[in-house]
Amino acid sequence: MNGRTLLTIAVKDLKEVRQNRAAWIPALVVPLVVVVLLPVGLILIPGLFRATTISMTPLSADSGPIGMMRERVPALDRALVGLDEYQTWVVLMTGYLLAPFLLIFPLMFSTIVASESFVGEKERKTLEALVYTPASDGELFLGKALAAFVPAVLLTWTSFLVYGVAVNAAGWRVMGRIWFPPASWWPLMLWVAPAFAALGVAVTVLISTRVRTFMEAYQISGSLVLLVLMLVLGQVTGVLYLSAGMALSVGLALWLVDALLLYFGIRTFRREALLVGG
Amino acid sequence: MVPVIEVEALTRSFGPIRAVDGVTFQVYEGEVFGLLGPNGAGKTTTVRLLNGVLKASGGRARVLGIDPAADGCALRRRTGVLTETPSLYERLTARENLLLFGALYGIPEADLPRRVDRMLEWFELAERAEDRVGNFSKGMKQRLALARALLHEPPLLFLDEPTAGLDPEAARQVTDLIRQLSHQEGRTVFLCTHNLPEAQHLCDRVAVMDRGRLLAIGTLEELSRSLWGGFQVEVDFLEPPAVPVADALRLLPDVTDVRSEPLRLTVRVTGEATIPAVVEALVRQGARILRVSPRQPSLEEIYFEIRKEAQP
């Protein structure tokens, strides 16, 4: 493997994505909403309710849906011990329920770039010149995969950082301390998020031989978001609590699936198949 | 003559279709070799096989001493390919395109910007170097694609329809460049084209391919001789001969065909040595000869004759 070749292919793919506004504008808007507007709104809006004396009874530790969740998930209950109603709301919403939403980012970023890189190139008929270069099939694959994977992980971690700043800043008056991130977020971000990024790449590579346009690939691979929504649903209903241990297990399962899919992806990614199939 | 490409019984099938069917030929160092044939003849598949981009179903090939199937990466470092469509990154600038491919072809980083500048200058694209390729005319794209193929200074060039879609001036620039690359710089050029006058103008030898099979190969003279046997000579008269002269020529042993017009005879002979005897016979008949000129059939005539003979 030639490092310069890998870097050249990856940088080229990212430059191409940069020129495709339809690809990167949603990739900026969605994180802005999830990372800044949503948590800040969730933290500040109950404060307005309190100011107008609207009751926060549903947030009570002992009653309503949150009480039920605490009952079902002892680990969550322990995390909320000693917090008042408003603090419970802040920790529950921004430290617990929103956590899986950030896992949308590695999937979204990686599928956008991978769709552009693996399918967009076929769509724009630029593959032929690329396959006549001395780059090996492995270098072409890895360069393109890295272009999708590395920025997806880095952007997710950046979003995590921004989210942390937004949550701590907006919740400062409520919490009186820097409380975010809770321990369970670290395996989610460092272990599960990269696994989701790899999943986005692997699925896009596999479907790239069967679809013809960037949008087609993006739409199909974008349906992977359903997996994240299942995690959200699991958290909300109390079926699943993304504790550190659970995150490590989910991440391991994802990495195993990634390895399998990437194995098949690499096998299909041969310049001959790209030309003849394309 | 040093062979740069050696191909023996090369075959490539796609399912039941044989895109390249037992092709055997050699291309020599420094020559412009034309591969002619209609769409679907197997020209592009041959180029792909010779660059190790496709694997052969049978037969063998050696290009620049390398087996394309075994070490395509090493081979492609030494070949430059102009594909039928320019395959440029239209969202990137001309300079970015060349820098990208220069890096992929392994040009040293320190040397790359200088080489890119030189290519942009040479192909008269320097002023548009920072413009996105998507805004270029077809001719500019073709020039940029040629610059990309030449950037790493390969000794062997594969050019697929290099002047397709170009205006006459741009096409002339490209053909002049190909001649320069071959005749002045000693590079070998493997040219795939439909453009028969262009092939005649450029190629030292040509091969005609159809439905995957090689129908004929050689210089124009060799192909003409194998098709019709010998040379064709045109004899122009100052005035129509007083007596029919064609019959007298037909009696000569090495004359194979005579076609007569009022002021011209077209005579086919088996060899150059027969020409003086033809002239002598005509003078003896009292013909007043204005001019005797050998006539080489055009590549177009040769091409269609080869195709006609190949019809089942």
Boltz contact constraints between the chains, C-beta under 6 A:
constraints:
  - contact:
      token1: [A, 8]
      token2: [B, 103]
      max_distance: 6.0
  - contact:
      token1: [A, 8]
      token2: [B, 104]
      max_distance: 6.0
  - contact:
      token1: [A, 12]
      token2: [B, 100]
      max_distance: 6.0
  - contact:
      token1: [A, 16]
      token2: [B, 91]
      max_distance: 6.0
  - contact:
      token1: [A, 19]
      token2: [B, 91]
      max_distance: 6.0
  - contact:
      token1: [A, 125]
      token2: [B, 85]
      max_distance: 6.0
  - contact:
      token1: [A, 126]
      token2: [B, 87]
      max_distance: 6.0
  - contact:
      token1: [A, 126]
      token2: [B, 89]
      max_distance: 6.0
  - contact:
      token1: [A, 128]
      token2: [B, 83]
      max_distance: 6.0
  - contact:
      token1: [A, 128]
      token2: [B, 87]
      max_distance: 6.0
  - contact:
      token1: [A, 129]
      token2: [B, 83]
      max_distance: 6.0
  - contact:
      token1: [A, 129]
      token2: [B, 87]
      max_distance: 6.0
  - contact:
      token1: [A, 131]
      token2: [B, 53]
      max_distance: 6.0
  - contact:
      token1: [A, 132]
      token2: [B, 51]
      max_distance: 6.0
  - contact:
      token1: [A, 132]
      token2: [B, 81]
      max_distance: 6.0
  - contact:
      token1: [A, 133]
      token2: [B, 104]
      max_distance: 6.0
  - contact:
      token1: [A, 134]
      token2: [B, 73]
      max_distance: 6.0
  - contact:
      token1: [A, 134]
      token2: [B, 76]
      max_distance: 6.0
  - contact:
      token1: [A, 134]
      token2: [B, 77]
      max_distance: 6.0
  - contact:
      token1: [A, 135]
      token2: [B, 104]
      max_distance: 6.0
  - contact:
      token1: [A, 136]
      token2: [B, 73]
      max_distance: 6.0
  - contact:
      token1: [A, 271]
      token2: [B, 53]
      max_distance: 6.0
  - contact:
      token1: [A, 272]
      token2: [B, 54]
      max_distance: 6.0
